Amino acid sequence: MQLRPNFTVEELSCPCCGECKMDNEFMDRLQDLREACGFGFKVTSGYRCEKHNEAVSKKSKGQHSMGLAVDISLTNRYYRRILFEADIKYFRDIAIGKNFIHLGRGMNIRGLGVYA
């Protein structure tokens, strides 16, 4: 089942329980990013239920468990650069790891309009 033209419910669902509670605005941004890049990328982690999030994350209520983040796999370094240049327009929380790129909405810190 398609969640957006380039993303399926299956790839964004929690591997623990199969639930998929991705935020609609977040998914619009992810689809916009995909179209801006012009190439596909594999989502390795999307929505996480509380149980699964506790097992894989130090944060008790992280963005994944609110449907506001994904981790993607992209090994081509040329594509990684294009993605990074494009994703700063769509996401406030970007982390580049050895095996993944985390894209999140970002969290408003104390109502100051500052995002981490």
Phi and psi restraints in degrees (value plus and minus 20) as a CYANA .aco file:
   2 GLN   PHI    -102.3   -62.3
   2 GLN   PSI     111.5   151.5
   3 LEU   PHI    -112.0   -72.0
   3 LEU   PSI     -57.8   -17.8
   4 ARG   PHI    -164.9  -124.9
   4 ARG   PSI     149.4   189.4
   5 PRO   PHI     -72.5   -32.5
   5 PRO   PSI     -54.5   -14.5
   6 ASN   PHI    -130.8   -90.8
   6 ASN   PSI      -9.3    30.7
   7 PHE   PHI    -159.0  -119.0
   7 PHE   PSI     114.7   154.7
   8 THR   PHI    -122.5   -82.5
   8 THR   PSI     137.6   177.6
   9 VAL   PHI     -80.2   -40.2
   9 VAL   PSI     -61.0   -21.0
  10 GLU   PHI     -78.8   -38.8
  10 GLU   PSI     -63.3   -23.3
  11 GLU   PHI     -94.5   -54.5
  11 GLU   PSI     -39.1     0.9
  12 LEU   PHI    -123.6   -83.6
  12 LEU   PSI     -21.2    18.8
  13 SER   PHI     -99.3   -59.3
  13 SER   PSI     135.8   175.8
  14 CYS   PHI     -85.7   -45.7
  14 CYS   PSI     109.2   149.2
  15 PRO   PHI     -90.0   -50.0
  15 PRO   PSI     -37.2     2.8
  16 CYS   PHI     -98.6   -58.6
  16 CYS   PSI     -68.8   -28.8
  17 CYS   PHI    -143.7  -103.7
  17 CYS   PSI     -31.5     8.5
  18 GLY   PHI      64.6   104.6
  18 GLY   PSI     -19.9    20.1
  19 GLU   PHI     -90.7   -50.7
  19 GLU   PSI     129.6   169.6
  20 CYS   PHI    -157.3  -117.3
  20 CYS   PSI      78.8   118.8
  21 LYS   PHI    -137.4   -97.4
  21 LYS   PSI      34.7    74.7
  22 MET   PHI     -95.3   -55.3
  22 MET   PSI     120.2   160.2
  23 ASP   PHI     -88.6   -48.6
  23 ASP   PSI     114.4   154.4
  24 ASN   PHI     -82.3   -42.3
  24 ASN   PSI     -64.7   -24.7
  25 GLU   PHI     -83.9   -43.9
  25 GLU   PSI     -60.7   -20.7
  26 PHE   PHI     -80.5   -40.5
  26 PHE   PSI     -64.5   -24.5
  27 MET   PHI     -85.1   -45.1
  27 MET   PSI     -55.3   -15.3
  28 ASP   PHI     -80.7   -40.7
  28 ASP   PSI     -62.9   -22.9
  29 ARG   PHI     -84.7   -44.7
  29 ARG   PSI     -61.4   -21.4
  30 LEU   PHI     -84.4   -44.4
  30 LEU   PSI     -61.5   -21.5
  31 GLN   PHI     -84.7   -44.7
  31 GLN   PSI     -62.0   -22.0
  32 ASP   PHI     -79.8   -39.8
  32 ASP   PSI     -61.6   -21.6
  33 LEU   PHI     -82.3   -42.3
  33 LEU   PSI     -65.1   -25.1
  34 ARG   PHI     -78.4   -38.4
  34 ARG   PSI     -63.7   -23.7
  35 GLU   PHI     -88.9   -48.9
  35 GLU   PSI     -57.7   -17.7
  36 ALA   PHI     -86.1   -46.1
  36 ALA   PSI     -56.6   -16.6
  37 CYS   PHI     -91.9   -51.9
  37 CYS   PSI     -59.1   -19.1
  38 GLY   PHI      61.1   101.1
  38 GLY   PSI      -8.8    31.2
  39 PHE   PHI    -165.7  -125.7
  39 PHE   PSI     139.0   179.0
  40 GLY   PHI    -105.6   -65.6
  40 GLY   PSI     142.9   182.9
  41 PHE   PHI    -168.6  -128.6
  41 PHE   PSI     130.7   170.7
  42 LYS   PHI    -111.1   -71.1
  42 LYS   PSI     105.7   145.7
  43 VAL   PHI    -102.1   -62.1
  43 VAL   PSI     101.4   141.4
  44 THR   PHI    -119.5   -79.5
  44 THR   PSI     -39.4     0.6
  45 SER   PHI    -173.7  -133.7
  45 SER   PSI     104.5   144.5
  46 GLY   PHI    -138.3   -98.3
  46 GLY   PSI    -137.2   -97.2
  47 TYR   PHI     -87.7   -47.7
  47 TYR   PSI     121.5   161.5
  48 ARG   PHI    -149.3  -109.3
  48 ARG   PSI     107.5   147.5
  49 CYS   PHI     -89.1   -49.1
  49 CYS   PSI     147.6   187.6
  50 GLU   PHI     -77.3   -37.3
  50 GLU   PSI     -63.0   -23.0
  51 LYS   PHI     -81.1   -41.1
  51 LYS   PSI     -68.7   -28.7
  52 HIS   PHI     -87.4   -47.4
  52 HIS   PSI     -60.3   -20.3
  53 ASN   PHI     -81.5   -41.5
  53 ASN   PSI     -61.0   -21.0
  54 GLU   PHI     -82.1   -42.1
  54 GLU   PSI     -52.8   -12.8
  55 ALA   PHI     -95.8   -55.8
  55 ALA   PSI     -47.8    -7.8
  56 VAL   PHI    -137.0   -97.0
  56 VAL   PSI     -26.6    13.4
  57 SER   PHI    -152.4  -112.4
  57 SER   PSI     129.8   169.8
  58 LYS   PHI     -99.9   -59.9
  58 LYS   PSI     -41.3    -1.3
  59 LYS   PHI    -104.0   -64.0
  59 LYS   PSI     110.1   150.1
  60 SER   PHI     -91.1   -51.1
  60 SER   PSI     -51.8   -11.8
  61 LYS   PHI    -156.7  -116.7
  61 LYS   PSI      51.4    91.4
  62 GLY   PHI     -99.4   -59.4
  62 GLY   PSI     154.7   194.7
  63 GLN   PHI     -83.7   -43.7
  63 GLN   PSI     -52.4   -12.4
  64 HIS   PHI     -80.8   -40.8
  64 HIS   PSI     -59.5   -19.5
  65 SER   PHI     -95.6   -55.6
  65 SER   PSI     -25.5    14.5
  66 MET   PHI    -129.5   -89.5
  66 MET   PSI     -15.3    24.7
  67 GLY   PHI      52.3    92.3
  67 GLY   PSI       7.1    47.1
  68 LEU   PHI    -137.5   -97.5
  68 LEU   PSI       0.6    40.6
  69 ALA   PHI    -178.3  -138.3
  69 ALA   PSI     134.8   174.8
  70 VAL   PHI    -160.0  -120.0
  70 VAL   PSI     134.9   174.9
  71 ASP   PHI    -132.0   -92.0
  71 ASP   PSI     118.2   158.2
  72 ILE   PHI    -146.6  -106.6
  72 ILE   PSI     136.4   176.4
  73 SER   PHI    -129.7   -89.7
  73 SER   PSI     109.0   149.0
  74 LEU   PHI    -172.4  -132.4
  74 LEU   PSI      84.1   124.1
  75 THR   PHI    -109.4   -69.4
  75 THR   PSI     -43.5    -3.5
  76 ASN   PHI     -90.0   -50.0
  76 ASN   PSI      96.6   136.6
  77 ARG   PHI     -87.0   -47.0
  77 ARG   PSI     -49.6    -9.6
  78 TYR   PHI     -85.1   -45.1
  78 TYR   PSI     -65.4   -25.4
  79 TYR   PHI     -86.1   -46.1
  79 TYR   PSI     -55.7   -15.7
  80 ARG   PHI     -80.4   -40.4
  80 ARG   PSI     -61.5   -21.5
  81 ARG   PHI     -85.9   -45.9
  81 ARG   PSI     -65.5   -25.5
  82 ILE   PHI     -79.5   -39.5
  82 ILE   PSI     -65.4   -25.4
  83 LEU   PHI     -80.4   -40.4
  83 LEU   PSI     -66.5   -26.5
  84 PHE   PHI     -81.7   -41.7
  84 PHE   PSI     -63.0   -23.0
  85 GLU   PHI     -84.8   -44.8
  85 GLU   PSI     -54.6   -14.6
  86 ALA   PHI    -100.4   -60.4
  86 ALA   PSI     -58.1   -18.1
  87 ASP   PHI     -91.4   -51.4
  87 ASP   PSI     -40.7    -0.7
  88 ILE   PHI     -86.7   -46.7
  88 ILE   PSI     -36.2     3.8
  89 LYS   PHI    -101.5   -61.5
  89 LYS   PSI     -40.0     0.0
  90 TYR   PHI    -133.6   -93.6
  90 TYR   PSI     -43.5    -3.5
  91 PHE   PHI    -152.0  -112.0
  91 PHE   PSI     126.1   166.1
  92 ARG   PHI    -118.6   -78.6
  92 ARG   PSI     -39.0     1.0
  93 ASP   PHI    -136.7   -96.7
  93 ASP   PSI      84.0   124.0
  94 ILE   PHI    -147.8  -107.8
  94 ILE   PSI     108.0   148.0
  95 ALA   PHI    -153.4  -113.4
  95 ALA   PSI     113.4   153.4
  96 ILE   PHI    -130.5   -90.5
  96 ILE   PSI      92.2   132.2
  97 GLY   PHI    -121.4   -81.4
  97 GLY   PSI     158.7   198.7
  98 LYS   PHI     -84.2   -44.2
  98 LYS   PSI     -59.6   -19.6
  99 ASN   PHI    -136.3   -96.3
  99 ASN   PSI     -16.7    23.3
 100 PHE   PHI    -177.3  -137.3
 100 PHE   PSI     144.5   184.5
 101 ILE   PHI    -143.5  -103.5
 101 ILE   PSI     105.1   145.1
 102 HIS   PHI    -115.6   -75.6
 102 HIS   PSI     109.2   149.2
 103 LEU   PHI    -142.3  -102.3
 103 LEU   PSI     101.7   141.7
 104 GLY   PHI    -156.0  -116.0
 104 GLY   PSI     142.0   182.0
 105 ARG   PHI     -87.2   -47.2
 105 ARG   PSI     -55.5   -15.5
 106 GLY   PHI      76.7   116.7
 106 GLY   PSI     132.8   172.8
 107 MET   PHI    -136.1   -96.1
 107 MET   PSI     116.0   156.0
 108 ASN   PHI     -94.2   -54.2
 108 ASN   PSI     101.4   141.4
 109 ILE   PHI    -109.8   -69.8
 109 ILE   PSI      95.4   135.4
 110 ARG   PHI      29.7    69.7
 110 ARG   PSI      12.6    52.6
 111 GLY   PHI      48.3    88.3
 111 GLY   PSI      -3.8    36.2
 112 LEU   PHI    -110.8   -70.8
 112 LEU   PSI     -22.5    17.5
 113 GLY   PHI      57.0    97.0
 113 GLY   PSI      -8.3    31.7
 114 VAL   PHI    -117.0   -77.0
 114 VAL   PSI     113.7   153.7
 115 TYR   PHI    -134.1   -94.1
 115 TYR   PSI     119.5   159.5
